[in-house]
Amino acid sequence: MERYILTIDSGTSNTRAVLWDLDRHVVDMEKSGVGVRCTAADGHNGRLKEAVRGCLEELLRRNAASWEQVERVMASGMITADVGLVEVPHVTAPAGLEELSASLAPVLVPDVCPLPIHFIPGVKNRVSGVSLETFEAMDIMRGEEVEACALIDRLGVRGEAVLVLPGSHTKFVSVGADGRIAGCLTTITGELLASIMHDTIIADSVKRTFVEADTYRREMVLRGYRAAREVGLSRACFSGRILNQFAVKDHTLIANFILGAALQNDLYALRHSTAIACGPDARVIVAGKSPFREAFADLMEREGCWRSVRSYEPEGGAPLSALGAYLLAEASLAKEAEKKGK
């Protein structure tokens, strides 16, 4: 009888579940447009529970599988926050598969599924006492820790490295020489870009559109980056409007300019923040979706501040978050088997 592992990843806007066999092969995936934002809006997590249950049951139904065939159910992301299903405290860095698997929180949520769900904790920076003097060194993540574990495993990351995970929030995750997560740094650049492109005077210059993979223009991204480095983000953004009125009529080129300006803020934070160490010996690995992935890689290569910069483009199949959760399921099952064998 086939055996399976189920992984769940819930973010702000979506929930995704993946059915795996025990050889790291994706059998099937299911997605719902419900995330923890619904919990915040409703004041309860009823819709989130329904979405998770629906995804899991649909995967089993579609593949003629039963709960008796499921070895482990894993959950990561904002589903482990106070607006998720079960709040799980962060693990303090440094943390890798061993620390995270030891801190899993198996909880039975009977109105979601009949098996315990193993909730994966997020990771927080090691800061003793957050105060007005030390707050900038503190950072937290929920969900990116499993993406980091997947990248570390897939690419065999060892030695000082920084993983770049762009999105609504950009996460820079530092990896120590031992291959464990050493800390993270977060910016809200994705949200800032959304506001700039839709809710400011710049919206008309970019026609309220973001840069897409097929409209990415490296030279304009670099120009926006240089402008923000010289005069700051706010002035650089208005310069995009000036360019559109007097020199560059193509709104997609202006959108590229604004993208570069916004990302300059991120790289400034990476070089100056006390949240993580990212020295010249660090290798940089940029993941995430296009065009953010290309933009970060191009800008960081251009800066030349790190040992190497490479892009990681998924080969298809499950997202990194699901693979990381699967790796933690493997690790926890191996620990259980070891205990039983003693």
ROBAKOL-513769 format. One record per residue (C-alpha): x, y, z; residue number from 0. Coordinates in steps of 0.1 Angstrom, whole numbers. Example, Ala and Ser with C-alpha at 12.3 -4.5 7.8 and 13.67 -1.06 7.14 Angstrom:
REM residues 2
{xx = 123 yy = -45 zz = 78 k = 0}
{xx = 137 yy = -11 zz = 71 k = 1}
END
This chain:
REM residues 342
{xx = 0 yy = 0 zz = 0 k = 0}
{xx = 14 yy = 34 zz = -10 k = 1}
{xx = 24 yy = 57 zz = 18 k = 2}
{xx = 23 yy = 95 zz = 17 k = 3}
{xx = 33 yy = 128 zz = 34 k = 4}
{xx = 11 yy = 158 zz = 32 k = 5}
{xx = 25 yy = 193 zz = 34 k = 6}
{xx = 5 yy = 225 zz = 40 k = 7}
{xx = 18 yy = 261 zz = 34 k = 8}
{xx = -5 yy = 290 zz = 44 k = 9}
{xx = 5 yy = 326 zz = 37 k = 10}
{xx = -14 yy = 359 zz = 38 k = 11}
{xx = -35 yy = 353 zz = 8 k = 12}
{xx = -33 yy = 316 zz = -2 k = 13}
{xx = -31 yy = 280 zz = 11 k = 14}
{xx = -13 yy = 253 zz = -8 k = 15}
{xx = -12 yy = 216 zz = 0 k = 16}
{xx = 11 yy = 190 zz = -16 k = 17}
{xx = 8 yy = 152 zz = -16 k = 18}
{xx = 42 yy = 134 zz = -17 k = 19}
{xx = 53 yy = 98 zz = -19 k = 20}
{xx = 81 yy = 87 zz = 4 k = 21}
{xx = 107 yy = 91 zz = -24 k = 22}
{xx = 105 yy = 129 zz = -25 k = 23}
{xx = 82 yy = 128 zz = -56 k = 24}
{xx = 53 yy = 152 zz = -58 k = 25}
{xx = 21 yy = 132 zz = -65 k = 26}
{xx = -4 yy = 161 zz = -66 k = 27}
{xx = -10 yy = 197 zz = -55 k = 28}
{xx = -41 yy = 217 zz = -45 k = 29}
{xx = -44 yy = 254 zz = -38 k = 30}
{xx = -70 yy = 277 zz = -22 k = 31}
{xx = -74 yy = 314 zz = -23 k = 32}
{xx = -78 yy = 316 zz = 14 k = 33}
{xx = -50 yy = 327 zz = 38 k = 34}
{xx = -45 yy = 342 zz = 72 k = 35}
{xx = -58 yy = 376 zz = 59 k = 36}
{xx = -92 yy = 360 zz = 61 k = 37}
{xx = -87 yy = 353 zz = 98 k = 38}
{xx = -77 yy = 389 zz = 105 k = 39}
{xx = -108 yy = 401 zz = 86 k = 40}
{xx = -133 yy = 376 zz = 101 k = 41}
{xx = -120 yy = 376 zz = 136 k = 42}
{xx = -119 yy = 338 zz = 136 k = 43}
{xx = -101 yy = 311 zz = 116 k = 44}
{xx = -132 yy = 292 zz = 103 k = 45}
{xx = -125 yy = 299 zz = 66 k = 46}
{xx = -88 yy = 289 zz = 70 k = 47}
{xx = -98 yy = 256 zz = 86 k = 48}
{xx = -123 yy = 249 zz = 57 k = 49}
{xx = -97 yy = 258 zz = 31 k = 50}
{xx = -70 yy = 235 zz = 46 k = 51}
{xx = -95 yy = 207 zz = 51 k = 52}
{xx = -108 yy = 211 zz = 16 k = 53}
{xx = -73 yy = 210 zz = 1 k = 54}
{xx = -63 yy = 178 zz = 20 k = 55}
{xx = -95 yy = 160 zz = 13 k = 56}
{xx = -94 yy = 168 zz = -24 k = 57}
{xx = -58 yy = 155 zz = -27 k = 58}
{xx = -68 yy = 122 zz = -11 k = 59}
{xx = -100 yy = 119 zz = -31 k = 60}
{xx = -83 yy = 127 zz = -64 k = 61}
{xx = -56 yy = 101 zz = -58 k = 62}
{xx = -79 yy = 74 zz = -43 k = 63}
{xx = -59 yy = 75 zz = -10 k = 64}
{xx = -70 yy = 73 zz = 26 k = 65}
{xx = -59 yy = 89 zz = 58 k = 66}
{xx = -45 yy = 54 zz = 69 k = 67}
{xx = -19 yy = 58 zz = 41 k = 68}
{xx = -6 yy = 92 zz = 54 k = 69}
{xx = 26 yy = 90 zz = 74 k = 70}
{xx = 28 yy = 127 zz = 84 k = 71}
{xx = 9 yy = 160 zz = 79 k = 72}
{xx = 32 yy = 191 zz = 81 k = 73}
{xx = 22 yy = 228 zz = 82 k = 74}
{xx = 44 yy = 259 zz = 77 k = 75}
{xx = 40 yy = 296 zz = 72 k = 76}
{xx = 16 yy = 320 zz = 88 k = 77}
{xx = -6 yy = 291 zz = 97 k = 78}
{xx = 16 yy = 289 zz = 128 k = 79}
{xx = 10 yy = 325 zz = 138 k = 80}
{xx = -17 yy = 339 zz = 160 k = 81}
{xx = -39 yy = 344 zz = 130 k = 82}
{xx = -34 yy = 308 zz = 117 k = 83}
{xx = -45 yy = 275 zz = 131 k = 84}
{xx = -21 yy = 270 zz = 160 k = 85}
{xx = 4 yy = 296 zz = 173 k = 86}
{xx = 39 yy = 281 zz = 176 k = 87}
{xx = 68 yy = 300 zz = 193 k = 88}
{xx = 98 yy = 309 zz = 171 k = 89}
{xx = 130 yy = 289 zz = 174 k = 90}
{xx = 160 yy = 310 zz = 181 k = 91}
{xx = 188 yy = 310 zz = 154 k = 92}
{xx = 211 yy = 293 zz = 146 k = 93}
{xx = 186 yy = 266 zz = 135 k = 94}
{xx = 186 yy = 238 zz = 109 k = 95}
{xx = 167 yy = 207 zz = 102 k = 96}
{xx = 177 yy = 192 zz = 136 k = 97}
{xx = 165 yy = 221 zz = 157 k = 98}
{xx = 133 yy = 227 zz = 137 k = 99}
{xx = 124 yy = 190 zz = 137 k = 100}
{xx = 130 yy = 189 zz = 175 k = 101}
{xx = 106 yy = 218 zz = 179 k = 102}
{xx = 77 yy = 206 zz = 158 k = 103}
{xx = 43 yy = 210 zz = 175 k = 104}
{xx = 20 yy = 181 zz = 167 k = 105}
{xx = -15 yy = 192 zz = 174 k = 106}
{xx = -48 yy = 174 zz = 166 k = 107}
{xx = -72 yy = 198 zz = 149 k = 108}
{xx = -102 yy = 174 zz = 144 k = 109}
{xx = -123 yy = 197 zz = 123 k = 110}
{xx = -94 yy = 199 zz = 98 k = 111}
{xx = -81 yy = 163 zz = 96 k = 112}
{xx = -81 yy = 132 zz = 118 k = 113}
{xx = -43 yy = 130 zz = 121 k = 114}
{xx = -21 yy = 154 zz = 142 k = 115}
{xx = -7 yy = 183 zz = 121 k = 116}
{xx = 30 yy = 189 zz = 128 k = 117}
{xx = 33 yy = 227 zz = 129 k = 118}
{xx = 68 yy = 239 zz = 119 k = 119}
{xx = 80 yy = 269 zz = 140 k = 120}
{xx = 94 yy = 300 zz = 125 k = 121}
{xx = 129 yy = 313 zz = 133 k = 122}
{xx = 139 yy = 345 zz = 151 k = 123}
{xx = 173 yy = 362 zz = 154 k = 124}
{xx = 193 yy = 357 zz = 186 k = 125}
{xx = 190 yy = 390 zz = 204 k = 126}
{xx = 191 yy = 391 zz = 242 k = 127}
{xx = 166 yy = 416 zz = 252 k = 128}
{xx = 150 yy = 437 zz = 225 k = 129}
{xx = 150 yy = 474 zz = 234 k = 130}
{xx = 151 yy = 508 zz = 217 k = 131}
{xx = 189 yy = 503 zz = 214 k = 132}
{xx = 189 yy = 467 zz = 200 k = 133}
{xx = 156 yy = 464 zz = 181 k = 134}
{xx = 172 yy = 467 zz = 147 k = 135}
{xx = 191 yy = 435 zz = 152 k = 136}
{xx = 159 yy = 415 zz = 158 k = 137}
{xx = 140 yy = 398 zz = 129 k = 138}
{xx = 116 yy = 370 zz = 125 k = 139}
{xx = 103 yy = 346 zz = 98 k = 140}
{xx = 75 yy = 322 zz = 94 k = 141}
{xx = 76 yy = 300 zz = 62 k = 142}
{xx = 109 yy = 312 zz = 49 k = 143}
{xx = 127 yy = 289 zz = 72 k = 144}
{xx = 114 yy = 259 zz = 52 k = 145}
{xx = 123 yy = 275 zz = 19 k = 146}
{xx = 158 yy = 281 zz = 33 k = 147}
{xx = 161 yy = 244 zz = 44 k = 148}
{xx = 151 yy = 233 zz = 9 k = 149}
{xx = 176 yy = 256 zz = -8 k = 150}
{xx = 204 yy = 245 zz = 16 k = 151}
{xx = 196 yy = 209 zz = 9 k = 152}
{xx = 191 yy = 212 zz = -28 k = 153}
{xx = 222 yy = 233 zz = -35 k = 154}
{xx = 244 yy = 217 zz = -7 k = 155}
{xx = 250 yy = 252 zz = 8 k = 156}
{xx = 280 yy = 252 zz = 32 k = 157}
{xx = 301 yy = 281 zz = 43 k = 158}
{xx = 289 yy = 317 zz = 47 k = 159}
{xx = 259 yy = 324 zz = 24 k = 160}
{xx = 229 yy = 347 zz = 20 k = 161}
{xx = 197 yy = 334 zz = 5 k = 162}
{xx = 175 yy = 361 zz = -11 k = 163}
{xx = 138 yy = 353 zz = -10 k = 164}
{xx = 118 yy = 382 zz = -27 k = 165}
{xx = 81 yy = 387 zz = -23 k = 166}
{xx = 57 yy = 411 zz = -7 k = 167}
{xx = 83 yy = 410 zz = 20 k = 168}
{xx = 119 yy = 404 zz = 10 k = 169}
{xx = 138 yy = 380 zz = 33 k = 170}
{xx = 175 yy = 378 zz = 34 k = 171}
{xx = 185 yy = 346 zz = 52 k = 172}
{xx = 220 yy = 342 zz = 64 k = 173}
{xx = 235 yy = 307 zz = 65 k = 174}
{xx = 264 yy = 298 zz = 87 k = 175}
{xx = 294 yy = 276 zz = 80 k = 176}
{xx = 276 yy = 246 zz = 95 k = 177}
{xx = 247 yy = 250 zz = 70 k = 178}
{xx = 222 yy = 262 zz = 96 k = 179}
{xx = 201 yy = 294 zz = 94 k = 180}
{xx = 220 yy = 321 zz = 113 k = 181}
{xx = 195 yy = 348 zz = 111 k = 182}
{xx = 173 yy = 369 zz = 88 k = 183}
{xx = 166 yy = 404 zz = 76 k = 184}
{xx = 132 yy = 416 zz = 63 k = 185}
{xx = 120 yy = 445 zz = 42 k = 186}
{xx = 86 yy = 454 zz = 29 k = 187}
{xx = 98 yy = 463 zz = -6 k = 188}
{xx = 71 yy = 443 zz = -24 k = 189}
{xx = 44 yy = 462 zz = -5 k = 190}
{xx = 61 yy = 495 zz = -11 k = 191}
{xx = 63 yy = 488 zz = -48 k = 192}
{xx = 26 yy = 480 zz = -49 k = 193}
{xx = 17 yy = 513 zz = -32 k = 194}
{xx = 40 yy = 533 zz = -54 k = 195}
{xx = 27 yy = 517 zz = -86 k = 196}
{xx = -10 yy = 520 zz = -76 k = 197}
{xx = -15 yy = 547 zz = -50 k = 198}
{xx = 9 yy = 576 zz = -58 k = 199}
{xx = 14 yy = 601 zz = -86 k = 200}
{xx = 38 yy = 576 zz = -101 k = 201}
{xx = 8 yy = 553 zz = -110 k = 202}
{xx = 1 yy = 572 zz = -142 k = 203}
{xx = 37 yy = 570 zz = -154 k = 204}
{xx = 37 yy = 532 zz = -150 k = 205}
{xx = 0 yy = 526 zz = -160 k = 206}
{xx = -4 yy = 508 zz = -127 k = 207}
{xx = 16 yy = 479 zz = -140 k = 208}
{xx = 44 yy = 459 zz = -125 k = 209}
{xx = 75 yy = 446 zz = -144 k = 210}
{xx = 69 yy = 411 zz = -158 k = 211}
{xx = 93 yy = 385 zz = -169 k = 212}
{xx = 89 yy = 396 zz = -206 k = 213}
{xx = 91 yy = 433 zz = -199 k = 214}
{xx = 122 yy = 432 zz = -176 k = 215}
{xx = 149 yy = 457 zz = -188 k = 216}
{xx = 182 yy = 454 zz = -170 k = 217}
{xx = 196 yy = 488 zz = -180 k = 218}
{xx = 166 yy = 507 zz = -167 k = 219}
{xx = 166 yy = 487 zz = -134 k = 220}
{xx = 203 yy = 497 zz = -130 k = 221}
{xx = 195 yy = 534 zz = -138 k = 222}
{xx = 168 yy = 534 zz = -111 k = 223}
{xx = 191 yy = 517 zz = -86 k = 224}
{xx = 218 yy = 544 zz = -93 k = 225}
{xx = 193 yy = 572 zz = -89 k = 226}
{xx = 181 yy = 559 zz = -55 k = 227}
{xx = 217 yy = 554 zz = -43 k = 228}
{xx = 225 yy = 590 zz = -52 k = 229}
{xx = 193 yy = 609 zz = -41 k = 230}
{xx = 172 yy = 584 zz = -21 k = 231}
{xx = 141 yy = 564 zz = -29 k = 232}
{xx = 115 yy = 592 zz = -28 k = 233}
{xx = 134 yy = 615 zz = -52 k = 234}
{xx = 143 yy = 586 zz = -75 k = 235}
{xx = 106 yy = 577 zz = -78 k = 236}
{xx = 96 yy = 612 zz = -87 k = 237}
{xx = 124 yy = 612 zz = -112 k = 238}
{xx = 106 yy = 584 zz = -129 k = 239}
{xx = 77 yy = 608 zz = -135 k = 240}
{xx = 101 yy = 634 zz = -149 k = 241}
{xx = 116 yy = 608 zz = -172 k = 242}
{xx = 81 yy = 598 zz = -184 k = 243}
{xx = 71 yy = 634 zz = -192 k = 244}
{xx = 102 yy = 645 zz = -209 k = 245}
{xx = 124 yy = 616 zz = -221 k = 246}
{xx = 109 yy = 580 zz = -218 k = 247}
{xx = 73 yy = 575 zz = -229 k = 248}
{xx = 73 yy = 537 zz = -225 k = 249}
{xx = 56 yy = 530 zz = -192 k = 250}
{xx = 73 yy = 496 zz = -189 k = 251}
{xx = 107 yy = 512 zz = -189 k = 252}
{xx = 96 yy = 535 zz = -161 k = 253}
{xx = 83 yy = 506 zz = -141 k = 254}
{xx = 118 yy = 490 zz = -144 k = 255}
{xx = 134 yy = 522 zz = -132 k = 256}
{xx = 111 yy = 523 zz = -101 k = 257}
{xx = 119 yy = 486 zz = -95 k = 258}
{xx = 156 yy = 493 zz = -94 k = 259}
{xx = 151 yy = 523 zz = -71 k = 260}
{xx = 131 yy = 502 zz = -47 k = 261}
{xx = 156 yy = 474 zz = -46 k = 262}
{xx = 184 yy = 498 zz = -38 k = 263}
{xx = 168 yy = 503 zz = -4 k = 264}
{xx = 170 yy = 465 zz = 2 k = 265}
{xx = 207 yy = 462 zz = -7 k = 266}
{xx = 215 yy = 492 zz = 15 k = 267}
{xx = 198 yy = 474 zz = 44 k = 268}
{xx = 217 yy = 442 zz = 37 k = 269}
{xx = 250 yy = 460 zz = 39 k = 270}
{xx = 242 yy = 482 zz = 69 k = 271}
{xx = 218 yy = 462 zz = 91 k = 272}
{xx = 229 yy = 445 zz = 123 k = 273}
{xx = 202 yy = 418 zz = 118 k = 274}
{xx = 225 yy = 395 zz = 98 k = 275}
{xx = 262 yy = 394 zz = 88 k = 276}
{xx = 268 yy = 395 zz = 50 k = 277}
{xx = 305 yy = 401 zz = 44 k = 278}
{xx = 325 yy = 400 zz = 12 k = 279}
{xx = 331 yy = 362 zz = 16 k = 280}
{xx = 294 yy = 354 zz = 15 k = 281}
{xx = 280 yy = 336 zz = -15 k = 282}
{xx = 246 yy = 349 zz = -26 k = 283}
{xx = 218 yy = 327 zz = -39 k = 284}
{xx = 188 yy = 345 zz = -53 k = 285}
{xx = 155 yy = 325 zz = -54 k = 286}
{xx = 119 yy = 336 zz = -59 k = 287}
{xx = 99 yy = 346 zz = -90 k = 288}
{xx = 109 yy = 365 zz = -121 k = 289}
{xx = 116 yy = 394 zz = -125 k = 290}
{xx = 126 yy = 400 zz = -89 k = 291}
{xx = 150 yy = 372 zz = -91 k = 292}
{xx = 168 yy = 386 zz = -122 k = 293}
{xx = 168 yy = 421 zz = -108 k = 294}
{xx = 184 yy = 412 zz = -75 k = 295}
{xx = 210 yy = 390 zz = -92 k = 296}
{xx = 218 yy = 417 zz = -117 k = 297}
{xx = 221 yy = 444 zz = -90 k = 298}
{xx = 241 yy = 423 zz = -66 k = 299}
{xx = 265 yy = 412 zz = -94 k = 300}
{xx = 269 yy = 448 zz = -104 k = 301}
{xx = 278 yy = 459 zz = -69 k = 302}
{xx = 305 yy = 432 zz = -66 k = 303}
{xx = 304 yy = 432 zz = -28 k = 304}
{xx = 301 yy = 394 zz = -24 k = 305}
{xx = 322 yy = 364 zz = -34 k = 306}
{xx = 296 yy = 351 zz = -59 k = 307}
{xx = 260 yy = 357 zz = -69 k = 308}
{xx = 238 yy = 330 zz = -85 k = 309}
{xx = 202 yy = 326 zz = -93 k = 310}
{xx = 181 yy = 296 zz = -84 k = 311}
{xx = 153 yy = 289 zz = -108 k = 312}
{xx = 129 yy = 261 zz = -97 k = 313}
{xx = 128 yy = 232 zz = -121 k = 314}
{xx = 90 yy = 228 zz = -117 k = 315}
{xx = 71 yy = 206 zz = -92 k = 316}
{xx = 65 yy = 216 zz = -56 k = 317}
{xx = 75 yy = 251 zz = -43 k = 318}
{xx = 105 yy = 254 zz = -20 k = 319}
{xx = 83 yy = 257 zz = 11 k = 320}
{xx = 67 yy = 223 zz = 5 k = 321}
{xx = 101 yy = 206 zz = -1 k = 322}
{xx = 114 yy = 221 zz = 31 k = 323}
{xx = 84 yy = 208 zz = 50 k = 324}
{xx = 89 yy = 174 zz = 35 k = 325}
{xx = 125 yy = 174 zz = 46 k = 326}
{xx = 114 yy = 181 zz = 81 k = 327}
{xx = 89 yy = 153 zz = 79 k = 328}
{xx = 117 yy = 129 zz = 68 k = 329}
{xx = 139 yy = 141 zz = 97 k = 330}
{xx = 111 yy = 137 zz = 123 k = 331}
{xx = 101 yy = 102 zz = 110 k = 332}
{xx = 138 yy = 92 zz = 111 k = 333}
{xx = 141 yy = 103 zz = 147 k = 334}
{xx = 110 yy = 83 zz = 157 k = 335}
{xx = 123 yy = 52 zz = 140 k = 336}
{xx = 156 yy = 56 zz = 158 k = 337}
{xx = 139 yy = 59 zz = 192 k = 338}
{xx = 118 yy = 28 zz = 185 k = 339}
{xx = 150 yy = 9 zz = 175 k = 340}
{xx = 167 yy = 16 zz = 209 k = 341}
END
